[in-house]
């Protein structure tokens, strides 16, 4: 199976925040943003694997800035690393300034998807070959995040978390 670059999975979804999607402060509901991120990440994982994908976990979400009513919001997702059957997808959320058109990063998230066959059984996915410095940074960090998750779940022993140990040695 031939590896793919993160760019090959890149998914961009742009939309406007409408009144029915906002909270009493006229900002986008967090749950609405989570749903948008899940859709973009799902498409990204599917582009990478060319398989049916299911959300396995939401590993990290940072709501750093509110997304006001009327904002143009862009959700950008790329597969940052692939493991045997799972893929980590990094999501950046941008708000476009109405006057200047400049984009500001508002939020980010990291989701994990698993590729499955038609019966729902996990199936192998291509490796990721990062190209840019940011892609390489996210690729390397993905293994540390996976090891931390496995360690916390009791699925690996501390001595087997080699990437985490390297941070402290």
C-alpha positions as CSV (number, residue, x, y, z in Angstrom):
1,X,0.0,0.0,0.0
2,X,1.5,3.3,-1.1
3,X,1.9,6.1,1.5
4,X,0.2,9.5,1.0
5,X,1.0,13.0,2.0
6,X,-1.2,15.0,4.4
7,X,-2.0,17.4,1.5
8,X,-3.7,14.5,-0.3
9,X,-6.3,14.3,2.5
10,X,-6.7,18.0,2.9
11,X,-10.4,19.0,3.3
12,X,-11.6,22.6,3.6
13,X,-15.2,23.5,4.5
14,X,-16.2,27.1,4.6
15,X,-19.6,28.3,5.8
16,X,-21.3,31.2,7.5
17,X,-22.6,31.2,11.1
18,X,-26.3,31.7,11.0
19,X,-28.7,32.7,13.9
20,X,-30.1,29.2,14.5
21,X,-26.5,28.0,15.2
22,X,-25.7,30.4,18.0
23,X,-26.0,30.6,21.8
24,X,-27.5,33.5,23.8
25,X,-24.2,35.4,23.3
26,X,-24.6,35.2,19.5
27,X,-21.6,32.9,19.1
28,X,-21.5,29.6,17.4
29,X,-22.6,26.7,19.6
30,X,-19.5,24.6,20.6
31,X,-21.5,21.4,19.6
32,X,-22.2,22.9,16.1
33,X,-18.5,23.6,15.7
34,X,-17.7,20.0,16.9
35,X,-20.0,18.6,14.2
36,X,-18.4,20.7,11.5
37,X,-15.0,19.6,12.6
38,X,-16.2,15.9,12.6
39,X,-17.5,16.2,9.1
40,X,-14.3,17.7,7.7
41,X,-12.1,15.3,9.6
42,X,-14.3,12.4,8.3
43,X,-13.9,13.4,4.7
44,X,-10.1,13.9,5.3
45,X,-9.8,10.4,6.8
46,X,-11.8,8.9,4.0
47,X,-9.7,10.6,1.3
48,X,-6.6,9.2,2.9
49,X,-7.9,5.6,3.4
50,X,-10.4,5.4,0.6
51,X,-12.5,3.4,3.1
52,X,-15.6,3.9,5.3
53,X,-14.3,5.7,8.4
54,X,-15.8,6.0,11.9
55,X,-14.9,8.5,14.6
56,X,-12.9,6.6,17.3
57,X,-12.2,9.6,19.6
58,X,-12.0,13.3,20.0
59,X,-8.5,13.6,21.5
60,X,-8.3,17.3,21.9
61,X,-10.4,20.4,21.3
62,X,-9.4,24.0,22.0
63,X,-12.1,26.6,21.9
64,X,-9.6,29.6,21.9
65,X,-11.9,32.2,20.3
66,X,-15.6,32.6,20.0
67,X,-17.0,32.5,16.5
68,X,-19.6,35.3,16.3
69,X,-22.9,35.3,14.4
70,X,-22.3,36.2,10.7
71,X,-18.7,35.0,10.7
72,X,-17.3,33.2,7.8
73,X,-15.7,30.1,9.4
74,X,-13.3,27.7,7.6
75,X,-12.6,24.3,8.9
76,X,-9.4,22.7,7.5
77,X,-8.6,19.0,8.2
78,X,-5.6,16.8,7.2
79,X,-4.5,13.4,8.3
80,X,-1.4,13.9,10.4
81,X,-0.5,10.3,11.0
82,X,-1.8,6.8,10.2
83,X,-1.3,3.8,12.3
84,X,-2.4,0.2,11.3
85,X,-6.1,0.9,11.0
86,X,-6.5,4.3,12.6
87,X,-5.7,7.9,11.5
88,X,-5.1,11.0,13.5
89,X,-6.7,14.0,11.9
90,X,-5.6,17.5,12.9
91,X,-8.2,20.3,12.4
92,X,-7.7,24.0,12.2
93,X,-10.6,26.5,12.5
94,X,-10.2,29.9,11.0
95,X,-12.4,33.0,11.2
96,X,-12.3,35.4,8.2
97,X,-12.4,39.2,9.0
98,X,-15.4,40.7,7.2
99,X,-13.6,43.9,6.3
100,X,-10.0,42.8,5.4
101,X,-10.5,39.2,4.5
102,X,-7.7,38.2,6.8
103,X,-8.0,34.8,8.5
104,X,-7.3,34.3,12.2
105,X,-6.9,30.9,13.7
106,X,-9.7,30.5,16.2
107,X,-9.8,26.9,17.3
108,X,-8.2,23.5,16.7
109,X,-8.9,19.8,17.4
110,X,-7.5,16.4,17.0
111,X,-9.8,13.5,16.1
112,X,-9.0,9.8,15.5
113,X,-10.8,7.7,12.9
114,X,-10.7,4.0,12.1
115,X,-11.1,2.7,8.6
116,X,-13.5,-0.2,8.4
117,X,-14.7,-2.6,5.7
118,X,-18.3,-3.1,4.6
119,X,-18.9,-5.4,7.6
120,X,-17.5,-2.8,10.1
121,X,-14.2,-4.6,10.7
122,X,-11.1,-2.4,11.0
123,X,-8.9,-2.4,7.8
124,X,-5.4,-1.3,7.1
125,X,-4.7,2.3,5.9
126,X,-1.8,3.8,4.0
127,X,1.1,5.4,5.8
128,X,1.5,9.2,6.0
129,X,4.5,10.9,4.5
130,X,4.7,14.4,5.9
131,X,6.2,17.1,3.7
132,X,6.2,20.5,5.5
133,X,7.8,21.3,8.8
134,X,4.4,21.7,10.4
135,X,3.3,18.3,9.0
136,X,6.5,16.7,10.3
137,X,5.9,18.2,13.7
138,X,2.3,17.0,13.9
139,X,3.4,13.6,12.6
140,X,6.0,13.1,15.3
141,X,3.6,14.4,18.1
142,X,0.9,12.0,17.0
143,X,2.9,9.0,18.2
144,X,3.4,10.6,21.6
145,X,-0.3,11.3,21.8
146,X,-1.1,7.7,20.9
147,X,1.3,6.3,23.4
148,X,-0.1,8.6,26.1
149,X,-3.6,7.4,25.3
150,X,-2.6,3.8,25.4
151,X,-0.7,4.3,28.6
152,X,-3.6,6.0,30.3
153,X,-6.0,3.2,29.1
154,X,-3.6,0.6,30.6
155,X,-3.0,-0.9,27.2
156,X,0.8,-0.5,27.3
157,X,3.3,-0.4,30.1
158,X,5.3,2.8,31.0
159,X,8.5,1.2,29.7
160,X,6.9,0.6,26.3
161,X,6.0,4.3,25.9
162,X,9.3,5.0,24.3
163,X,8.4,8.4,22.7
164,X,7.1,9.7,26.0
165,X,10.2,8.5,27.9
166,X,12.4,10.3,25.4
167,X,10.7,13.6,26.5
168,X,12.0,13.2,30.0
169,X,15.4,11.6,29.5
